[in-house]
C-alpha cells in the first residue's frame, strides 16, 4: 500500500487492485454538546482536545474508490445545503485530477444532508451524470425517497444489505444506530470506511461509549461503534470516516510506503493514548487478508450483533 498523491483537499492511496481517494468537502463547526454520554448528558467544551471558540471541528469527507469494475463514490458531501465551510467536493475532485463524469456508481453510508446533498447539482439535476446506480441501505430507502431534494436520483436507487458489493473489492457492513441503515464499507479487506460511527476522534477513540446528538438510536450506534472498533483492531484494518481528520502532511514508511490512518484501539483494551496517534500500518508479510477470513468464517462478529433476518424493502 502506498500514497500516490496528496493535495490540500485530497489523499490518494493504492490498495491492491483499487485506488482510494479521500475527498474533503470542507470543515465546519458544531456545538460541543453534540457529543453525548451514555446517559444522554451533553459534554462541554472542556472535553475537546482542540476546541474553536468552544465548538468542535467537524470535517466532512467523501471517498472515491476506483478499479477495473468502475469508480464508486462513497457519500457526496453537503453541497451548499448545510453549514458554512462545506460544499468543496467539486474542488477536491478537480485537485485530484478527477471529473464528475468518472463516477459510475454511488454508495451512501446514510441519508443525512452532509452525505447526500452533493448528489444534486445547482441546476437541480443529477450531479454525477454517468452514475448508473445509487446504493442505499434497505432500512434508509424510505428516508431517501421522502427527501424532495433527491428527486433527480430516485430512479437510480438500488437496495443494499450487509455483505453486498457495490464495486468489486468493496463490501457493505451494516453499522446501525446513527440511522437504521447506516453502512460502513470494507475496501479490499483492509480499509474500513465507517461513515458516522465517529464524529470526534480525540474524544470517541479513547471513550467509544460517547455518542452523537443526531444518532437515531444511541444504544445501537454505541454497540456498532464498539463492535467495529474491536473488529478493526483484531483484523488490523485501517479506518477512515466521514468526520475523521487526516493529517495535512502524510508520512509514509520506507520502501513501499503506508497509509496514514487512525487505527482503532478497540474498546477498553488498548493503550488509550496510542489511540490518538495516526500512524502508518503495513500488514505483516504472509498474513492473510481479513477479507478471506470473513468469507471462510461465515458471519463475522458484528453480524452476530446485528442479524439480517426480517429485512424488507
N, C-alpha and C positions, 0 to 999 in steps of 0.2 A: 504494500500500500504506500502510495507516495502522493505528495502535494504536486499538482500540475500547475496551478495558477492561483494567485491571491491578489485581490484588489481591495479597495476601501469597502465595497459592499458585497464582495463575494469571496468564496473559497471553494476551489475545485480539487477533488482528490480522485485518484484511480483506485477502484475497489474490484479486483478480479476483472471480469469482462465489462464492468459498468464504470461510469464516472458519475460522481455525485457533486453537484454544485449547490452550496448554501447561498441563498439569495436574500439579502436584507431588504425588508420593506420599510426599514427605519426604526426609530426608537421613540417611545412616548413615556409618560409618567402616569403612575396610578397611586392612589392613597395607600399608605402603609397598612391601613386597617382592612385592606382586601385580603391580607393573609390572616387565616383563622386557626385558632387552636381547636383540638378535637371537640371541646365543649361549645364551640361556636364563638368564643370570645375573640375579639379583634386584637391583633398585635399592633403595637405602636411603632413609631419611627426608630426607637431605641433598639429594636430587634434587627434593623437593617445594617448591612456591612457598609453600604455606600449610598446613603440617602441623599436626595437632591431636594433641598427646601422641604424636608420632612416627607418626601414622597419616594417611592421606589421606581427604579428604571425598569421599563418593560420593552425589551427589543421584540420585534416581530420578524419571523423568518419563514421563508418557503424553501423548498428543496426540489431541484431538477435532477432526476435520475435518467441517464442516457445509456443505451446499449443497442445491441443488434435488433432487439424487439421493439424499439421505439424510444420515445422521450416522455417520461412520466413526471408531471408536476405535482408535487405533494403540497397542497394548500396554495392559495393565490393572493394572500395579503389583504389589506384593508382598503386599498384604493383611497378615495377621499371621503369614505363613508363613516369614519370613526373618529379617532382622536388626533390632535396635531402631531406632526413629526413622522407620519406614516404615509404610505402610498408611493414608495420608491421602487417597487418591484420592476417596473419597466426600465428604470435607470440601472438597476442591478443587472438585469438581463443584458442590456447594452454593454455594460462594463465587462461582462463575461464573454462578450462576443457572440451572444445568442439572440435569436429573434423569437417573437411570439409564435410565428408560423412553424417553428421547430417542434412545438409541444404536440404530441399525438394523443395523449390521454392525461386525465387529471384524477387524482385520488385525494379525497378530503379526510383530514383527521376528525373533523366535526364541523357543524354549520354555523359557528359564531362569526360575526361580521368581520373580525380581523383575519379570518381564514377564507372567506368566500366572496367578499365584495369585489375583489380583483378579477373575478370571473367575468365581469361585465364591464365593457369599456365606457368612455364618457358619452358615447352616442347611443348607449342603451343596447348595444349588440354584444355578441359573444367576443370576449377579449382575445381568445386563442382560437383562431378560425379553423385550424386543422386538427383540433382535439375532437376525436370522434366519440369519446366516452368520458363521462364524469362518474367516478366510483364513489358511492356513498353507503355507509353502513345501513343495513336494513332498518335498524331502530331509529335512525335520523332522517329517513326519507321523507316522512310527513312534514318535518320542520323545513326541509329544503323546498318541498312542493308548496308550502304555505307562504313562502317569502316572495313577495311581488318583485323584488329586485332581481331574482334569479329566473324569471320567466324565460329569458333567451336561451337558457341551458337545460330546461326541463326535459326536452326531447332526447337529451344525451345521457340521462341518468341510468346508471347500472347498479343494482343492489350488490352490496359487498358484505361478506361474512368472514369470520375467523378462518384463516388458512387459505383464503383466496389469493391469487396472484395477479394484481393489476398490470404487472410487467414481469417478464421472465427474470428471476433473480430477486423479486420483491414479494414479500409475504405479509398479508394483513394479520395483525394481532389485536384481538379485542381488549380494550382497556377502559371499561365503562365507568361512569361516575361523573366526570366533568359534563358529559352528556350521556344519554342512554346508549348511544352507539359509538362513543369515542374510540378511535382506532389509532394504533401505532403501526409502523411498517419496518420490517426487518429486511435489510438490504444485504444480499449475498451471505446471509447467515452471520454477519459480522458487525454491521452498523444498525442500531435501533433508533429510528426517528420517532420520538414518542409524543409528539403533539403537545398537549397542555397538561401532561402529568406533573410538570414542574414549572412554576412561574418565577421563582427566585432561587437560583442555585445556592447562594450563600446561606439562605435560611432553610430550605427544604432538603438539601442533601444531608446535613447533619441532623435535621429534625424532619424526617419524611412524614411524620404524623400531621404536620402543618398543612392545612388546605387553603382553598381559594374561595373568595366570596361568591364567585359565579359557578361553583360546582353544583350541578343539579342534584346530585346525591353525594354529599360529602363522605359518608361512610364507604360507599363503593369506590369513590375516587381515591380515598386513602388506601383501601385494600389493593386497588390496581397499582398504585404507586409502590407500595411495599413489595408486592409480588414481582413486578417487573424490575425493580431495583435489585432484588435478590437474584433473580434470574440473570440479569445483565452482569452482576458481579461474578456469579458462578461460571457463566459461559465465557466471560472475557469480552463481552460486546463493548464496542464503542457506543456512546449515546449522543444524540443531538435532539434538540427540541425547538419548538416554535418560539420559545421565550428564553432559551439558554444563550447567554452571551458567549461569543467566540473571540479569543484574543485578536487584537488588530494586527499583530505581527506573529505569525505562526512559525514555531521552530520545527525542526524535523530531526529524526535520528540519523545516524551516519549511514551511508550507503543507500539502501532502498528508500529511506525516509519513513515518515509516520504521520498519521492524522492527529493533530492536536485535538484533544477531546476531554470531556469530563467523564471519568469512569465512575460508575455507580458504586458507592461504598457498601451497599446492602444495608438493611435496617439493623441498627443496634449491634453490629458485629464487626464493623470495620473501624479503623482509626478515623475519628471524625474530622481531625484536622486535615488529613490527606484527602478527604472528600472534596475539599475546597480547591485543591490544586488541579490545574489542567495539565495533563502530561501525555507525551506520545506513548502509544502502546502498539506493540507488534506481537501477534501470537507466536508462541514458541514453535520452532521448526518441527514439523511432523504432527502437531496437534490437530485432531480432526475438526473441521469447521462445525460450529454449533448447528448450522443448518442440517447436517447429516444426522446429528443426534436427535433433532426434532422429528425427522422423518422416521427414524428407527424406533424411537421410544413412544410412539403414539402421541396422546395428548400431553403437552408439556404442563408444567406446574400451574401456570396462570390459567390454562384451560380447565384444570380441575377446580379452580376457584370460580370460574365463570363459564358454566356449561352452555352448550349451544342449543339445547332442547327447548322447544316452544317458540322458536323464532318464526315470525310471519312477515310477509311483505305487506 
